[in-house]
Amino acid sequence: MSGTIVSPPAPVLFKAACPECQARCELSAGSLRLAIGASRRTTFYSFTCPECGSAVRKPAGDRIVELLTGGGVRTLRLHSTV
């Protein structure tokens, strides 16, 4: 049986922009966090800008949630206490 060398998949990079310094950056899945809440208002992703160090929080619609979860971003599901 001949051996096949399988290389690991390339890391997924996500493009994001910082509203503070306007920097455009590429972030790994480990640099992002996704919070999924009960509404659009409580569903967002966050990261720390690698250029200026600002904490950034942006809304995440269905497509963004799909891309981030598919790319291995850590996800926190927020539960309602109602």
CYANA upper distance limits for C-alpha pairs under 8 A (distance plus 0.5 A):
 11 PRO  CA     28 SER  CA      7.69
 12 VAL  CA     28 SER  CA      6.68
 12 VAL  CA     29 ALA  CA      7.17
 12 VAL  CA     71 GLY  CA      6.62
 13 LEU  CA     26 GLU  CA      6.29
 13 LEU  CA     27 LEU  CA      5.84
 13 LEU  CA     28 SER  CA      5.27
 13 LEU  CA     29 ALA  CA      7.27
 14 PHE  CA     26 GLU  CA      5.83
 14 PHE  CA     27 LEU  CA      5.59
 14 PHE  CA     28 SER  CA      6.78
 14 PHE  CA     29 ALA  CA      7.86
 15 LYS  CA     24 ARG  CA      7.59
 15 LYS  CA     25 CYS  CA      6.22
 15 LYS  CA     26 GLU  CA      5.02
 15 LYS  CA     27 LEU  CA      6.81
 16 ALA  CA     24 ARG  CA      6.32
 16 ALA  CA     25 CYS  CA      6.05
 16 ALA  CA     26 GLU  CA      6.85
 16 ALA  CA     27 LEU  CA      7.77
 17 ALA  CA     22 GLN  CA      6.67
 17 ALA  CA     23 ALA  CA      6.12
 17 ALA  CA     24 ARG  CA      4.90
 17 ALA  CA     25 CYS  CA      6.72
 18 CYS  CA     22 GLN  CA      5.45
 18 CYS  CA     23 ALA  CA      5.87
 18 CYS  CA     24 ARG  CA      7.06
 18 CYS  CA     49 CYS  CA      6.75
 18 CYS  CA     54 SER  CA      8.45
 18 CYS  CA     56 VAL  CA      7.28
 19 PRO  CA     23 ALA  CA      8.35
 19 PRO  CA     56 VAL  CA      8.08
 20 GLU  CA     52 CYS  CA      8.41
 20 GLU  CA     54 SER  CA      7.59
 21 CYS  CA     51 GLU  CA      8.23
 21 CYS  CA     52 CYS  CA      7.12
 23 ALA  CA     51 GLU  CA      7.29
 25 CYS  CA     50 PRO  CA      8.10
 27 LEU  CA     31 SER  CA      6.38
 27 LEU  CA     32 LEU  CA      7.70
 28 SER  CA     32 LEU  CA      7.57
 29 ALA  CA     68 LEU  CA      8.09
 29 ALA  CA     71 GLY  CA      7.03
 29 ALA  CA     72 GLY  CA      6.26
 29 ALA  CA     73 VAL  CA      5.10
 29 ALA  CA     74 ARG  CA      7.95
 30 GLY  CA     72 GLY  CA      8.46
 30 GLY  CA     73 VAL  CA      6.80
 30 GLY  CA     74 ARG  CA      7.74
 31 SER  CA     47 PHE  CA      6.63
 31 SER  CA     48 THR  CA      8.01
 32 LEU  CA     45 TYR  CA      7.35
 32 LEU  CA     46 SER  CA      6.29
 32 LEU  CA     47 PHE  CA      5.45
 32 LEU  CA     73 VAL  CA      6.64
 32 LEU  CA     74 ARG  CA      7.75
 33 ARG  CA     45 TYR  CA      5.97
 33 ARG  CA     46 SER  CA      5.78
 33 ARG  CA     47 PHE  CA      7.01
 33 ARG  CA     73 VAL  CA      6.69
 33 ARG  CA     74 ARG  CA      5.99
 33 ARG  CA     75 THR  CA      6.66
 33 ARG  CA     76 LEU  CA      8.24
 34 LEU  CA     43 THR  CA      8.15
 34 LEU  CA     44 PHE  CA      6.45
 34 LEU  CA     45 TYR  CA      4.77
 34 LEU  CA     46 SER  CA      7.02
 34 LEU  CA     65 VAL  CA      8.10
 34 LEU  CA     68 LEU  CA      8.00
 34 LEU  CA     73 VAL  CA      7.27
 34 LEU  CA     74 ARG  CA      6.75
 34 LEU  CA     75 THR  CA      5.20
 34 LEU  CA     76 LEU  CA      6.64
 35 ALA  CA     42 THR  CA      8.01
 35 ALA  CA     43 THR  CA      5.97
 35 ALA  CA     44 PHE  CA      5.89
 35 ALA  CA     45 TYR  CA      6.56
 35 ALA  CA     75 THR  CA      6.26
 35 ALA  CA     76 LEU  CA      5.20
 35 ALA  CA     77 ARG  CA      6.29
 35 ALA  CA     78 LEU  CA      7.17
 36 ILE  CA     42 THR  CA      7.20
 36 ILE  CA     43 THR  CA      4.93
 36 ILE  CA     44 PHE  CA      7.14
 36 ILE  CA     75 THR  CA      7.77
 36 ILE  CA     76 LEU  CA      6.72
 36 ILE  CA     77 ARG  CA      5.33
 36 ILE  CA     78 LEU  CA      6.30
 37 GLY  CA     41 ARG  CA      8.23
 37 GLY  CA     42 THR  CA      5.13
 37 GLY  CA     43 THR  CA      5.28
 37 GLY  CA     77 ARG  CA      6.71
 37 GLY  CA     78 LEU  CA      5.28
 37 GLY  CA     79 HIS  CA      7.19
 37 GLY  CA     80 SER  CA      8.50
 38 ALA  CA     42 THR  CA      6.92
 38 ALA  CA     43 THR  CA      7.87
 38 ALA  CA     78 LEU  CA      7.72
 38 ALA  CA     79 HIS  CA      7.65
 38 ALA  CA     80 SER  CA      7.50
 39 SER  CA     43 THR  CA      6.86
 40 ARG  CA     44 PHE  CA      8.39
 40 ARG  CA     59 PRO  CA      7.78
 40 ARG  CA     60 ALA  CA      7.79
 40 ARG  CA     61 GLY  CA      7.21
 41 ARG  CA     59 PRO  CA      7.59
 42 THR  CA     59 PRO  CA      8.42
 43 THR  CA     59 PRO  CA      6.61
 43 THR  CA     60 ALA  CA      6.16
 43 THR  CA     61 GLY  CA      7.90
 44 PHE  CA     57 ARG  CA      7.13
 44 PHE  CA     58 LYS  CA      5.94
 44 PHE  CA     59 PRO  CA      4.70
 44 PHE  CA     60 ALA  CA      5.04
 44 PHE  CA     61 GLY  CA      8.40
 45 TYR  CA     57 ARG  CA      6.30
 45 TYR  CA     58 LYS  CA      6.02
 45 TYR  CA     59 PRO  CA      6.88
 45 TYR  CA     60 ALA  CA      6.62
 46 SER  CA     55 ALA  CA      7.78
 46 SER  CA     56 VAL  CA      5.89
 46 SER  CA     57 ARG  CA      4.83
 46 SER  CA     58 LYS  CA      6.78
 47 PHE  CA     55 ALA  CA      6.56
 47 PHE  CA     56 VAL  CA      5.86
 47 PHE  CA     57 ARG  CA      7.28
 48 THR  CA     53 GLY  CA      6.16
 48 THR  CA     54 SER  CA      6.07
 48 THR  CA     55 ALA  CA      5.10
 48 THR  CA     56 VAL  CA      6.38
 49 CYS  CA     53 GLY  CA      5.32
 49 CYS  CA     54 SER  CA      5.80
 49 CYS  CA     55 ALA  CA      7.00
 49 CYS  CA     56 VAL  CA      7.32
 60 ALA  CA     64 ILE  CA      5.87
 60 ALA  CA     65 VAL  CA      6.51
 61 GLY  CA     65 VAL  CA      6.70
 62 ASP  CA     66 GLU  CA      6.68
 63 ARG  CA     67 LEU  CA      6.73
 64 ILE  CA     68 LEU  CA      6.53
 65 VAL  CA     69 THR  CA      6.49
 66 GLU  CA     70 GLY  CA      6.44
 67 LEU  CA     71 GLY  CA      6.55
 68 LEU  CA     72 GLY  CA      6.95
 68 LEU  CA     73 VAL  CA      5.87
 69 THR  CA     73 VAL  CA      5.89
 69 THR  CA     74 ARG  CA      7.85
 69 THR  CA     75 THR  CA      7.66
